[in-house]
């Protein structure tokens, strides 16, 4: 029997969305406050879509390999 997922509240975030934020340290609450993910989001993951041109630090947000490489290439970091 396959388990049924009732509430899927995990969201993908593009690099371009991060680049537009006015803060350097980004966490789930910051993404919710900026309206990038809904207030009921349980988690977020950054995907390699768009570009990032400035240094940001992700805290408690996942990232794909490609997105992590792009963030680090821009001088940023991903702290799990």
N, C-alpha and C positions, 0 to 999 in steps of 0.2 A: 504494500500500500504506500502510495506517495503522500508525504505530508502536504497539507494545504496551507499556503501562505495567505493569511488574512489581511495583514497590514504591511504593505511594502512601502516603507518610508525611507528608503536609501536613495540619494540623489547624486547625479553626475554634474560636475561643474567644469566649465571650459576655462582654459588659461586666460582667454580674453576677459572673462568675468573677473578673474583675480586682478588682472592688470588695471581694471577700472576702479577698484576699491581704493579709498583714500588712506588706508592703513597698511602697515608693513607686516604686522603679526595677524594672521588670519586663523580663526577657529570656527566651529560650527555656529556659535552664537553670533559671531560677526557676519557670517553668511546669511543667517536668518534676519538679522537687523537690517541688512542691506537689501533684503527681498530677493536674494539669489536662490535660496531654498525656502520652502514653507516653514512656518513656525513649529509644525509637528514633525519635522525631519528628525530621524534618529541618527543618521550618519550621512556623510558626503564623501565623494571620491572625485579627485581632479583627473580629467582625461586630457589627452594630447589633442586639443582642438583650439585653433587660433594661436596666438603668440603672447609671450610675456616679455616685457622690456625692462622690468625693474626688479629689484631685490625684494622678495617676500619670504616670510617664514610661516609654514603651515604647522599648526599645532592640533593634534587629534583628528586630522583629516587625512584620509588615504590618498594615494596618487598612483597612477599607472607608471610603468617604467619610463615610458616616453615623456610623460608630464613631469616626473621627478627629474629627469635629465634636463629638460628645458628650464625648470625652476633653478636647478643648480648652475646651469650655464649662464643664467642671468644674475648669479651671485646669491641666490636664495638658498633655502634649506627646507627639508621636510622632517619634522620631529613628530614621531608617532605617539 
